Amino acid sequence: MCAPKVALAPLLAVWMGFGPQPKVVMALLVCFFPVVLSVASGLTSTPPELVELARSLDTPRWQTFVKIRFPGALPQIFVGLKVAMPPASVGAVIGEFSAGDAGLGFVIVQAGGSADTALAFAAIGLPGVMTIGLFYALVLAERLLLPWVRETTAIR
């Protein structure tokens, strides 16, 4: 989509109201493409030898996907999720700027309007801290769910 996603936030508020829906949609719009591109890249980077082996053994396509393609794509999928994490939090705050009746974006707008700079800076810094925490939670989940990645790569 060529339109700046920030410009879509007020339209989402008009279309969906002032509940959590426009915030969620805004976060999804911002992080959609990094995740989709990494999933596509991961699914196409499956070693062709493994796919040929499955084909030669008459393995059904769904089983080839579940047992070979998807596990092979998981490292790339986690990369996409890690790349999309910061823009998703930014998208949520942008959604709260225009459609929020609560949340950090709403607090930033209210603090700016009342010249409470300390509250505004605290509300601006908190999404960054939350994003860092969520990023490392995702790294931990990757280490727990994909133990073979650390053994087969140079990353330790």
C-alpha positions in Angstrom: 0.0 0.0 0.0 1.4 3.3 -1.0 -0.4 5.5 1.5 1.4 6.3 4.7 0.0 4.1 7.3 0.0 6.9 9.8 -2.6 8.7 7.6 -4.9 5.6 7.8 -5.2 5.8 11.6 -8.0 8.5 11.6 -9.9 6.6 8.9 -9.6 3.4 10.9 -11.1 5.2 13.9 -14.0 6.4 11.8 -14.6 3.0 10.3 -14.2 0.9 13.4 -15.0 3.2 16.3 -12.9 4.1 19.3 -12.5 0.7 20.8 -9.4 -1.6 20.5 -10.1 -2.6 16.9 -8.4 0.3 15.1 -5.4 0.0 17.4 -5.0 -3.7 16.6 -5.6 -3.1 12.9 -3.0 -0.3 12.9 -0.4 -2.5 14.6 -1.2 -5.4 12.1 -0.8 -3.0 9.1 2.5 -1.8 10.2 4.0 -5.2 10.9 2.3 -7.3 8.2 4.9 -7.1 5.4 8.0 -8.0 7.4 6.3 -11.1 8.7 4.9 -12.1 5.3 8.2 -11.6 3.6 10.1 -13.6 6.2 7.5 -16.5 6.0 7.8 -16.5 2.2 11.5 -16.4 2.4 11.7 -19.2 5.0 9.3 -21.5 3.1 11.2 -21.1 -0.2 14.6 -21.7 1.5 13.8 -25.3 2.2 16.7 -27.5 0.9 15.5 -29.0 -2.4 17.1 -32.4 -1.5 14.6 -32.8 1.4 11.6 -31.9 -0.7 12.8 -34.4 -3.4 13.3 -37.1 -0.8 9.8 -36.5 0.5 8.4 -36.6 -3.1 10.3 -39.8 -3.8 8.7 -41.4 -0.8 5.2 -40.4 -1.9 4.8 -38.2 1.1 1.5 -36.1 0.9 2.0 -32.4 0.3 0.5 -31.5 3.7 2.9 -33.8 5.5 5.8 -32.4 3.5 4.8 -29.0 4.6 4.3 -29.9 8.3 7.4 -32.0 8.7 9.9 -30.3 6.3 9.0 -26.9 5.0 7.4 -25.3 8.1 10.2 -26.4 10.6 12.8 -25.3 8.1 11.1 -21.9 7.8 10.7 -21.3 11.6 14.1 -19.5 12.0 13.1 -17.1 9.2 9.7 -16.6 10.7 11.2 -15.7 14.1 13.4 -13.2 12.3 10.4 -11.6 10.8 8.6 -11.5 14.1 11.7 -9.8 15.7 11.8 -7.3 12.9 8.1 -6.6 13.2 8.0 -6.1 17.0 9.1 -2.5 17.2 6.9 -1.2 14.3 3.9 -3.1 15.9 4.3 -1.1 19.1 4.7 2.1 17.1 1.5 1.2 15.2 -0.4 0.6 18.4 0.7 4.0 19.8 -0.3 5.7 16.5 -3.6 4.0 16.7 -4.1 5.3 20.2 -3.1 8.8 19.1 -6.1 9.1 16.8 -8.6 6.6 18.2 -7.7 6.2 21.8 -9.7 6.8 24.8 -7.0 5.0 26.9 -3.5 3.8 26.4 -0.1 5.3 26.1 -0.8 7.2 22.9 -3.8 8.8 24.6 -1.7 9.6 27.6 1.0 11.3 25.3 -1.7 13.4 23.6 -3.3 14.4 27.0 0.1 15.1 28.6 1.1 17.2 25.6 -2.1 19.2 25.8 -1.6 19.9 29.5 2.1 20.7 29.2 3.0 17.8 31.5 6.4 17.0 29.9 7.5 14.5 32.5 4.4 12.4 31.9 4.8 12.7 28.2 8.4 11.6 28.2 7.5 8.7 30.5 4.7 7.6 28.2 7.0 7.9 25.2 9.8 5.8 26.8 7.5 3.1 28.0 6.7 1.6 24.6 10.4 1.3 24.0 11.0 -0.5 27.2 8.0 -2.8 26.5 9.3 -3.5 23.0 12.7 -4.5 24.3 11.1 -6.8 26.9 8.9 -8.4 24.2 11.9 -8.8 21.9 13.8 -10.7 24.5 10.8 -12.8 25.3 10.6 -13.7 21.6 14.3 -14.5 21.6 13.8 -16.8 24.6 10.8 -18.5 22.9 13.0 -19.0 19.8 15.7 -20.7 21.9 13.2 -22.9 23.6 11.2 -23.9 20.5 14.1 -24.2 18.1 17.1 -25.8 19.9 18.5 -27.1 16.6 19.2 -23.7 15.2 21.8 -22.8 17.8 23.6 -26.2 17.1 23.6 -25.8 13.3 24.6 -22.1 13.1 27.5 -20.0 14.4 25.1 -18.2 16.8 25.6 -19.5 20.3 
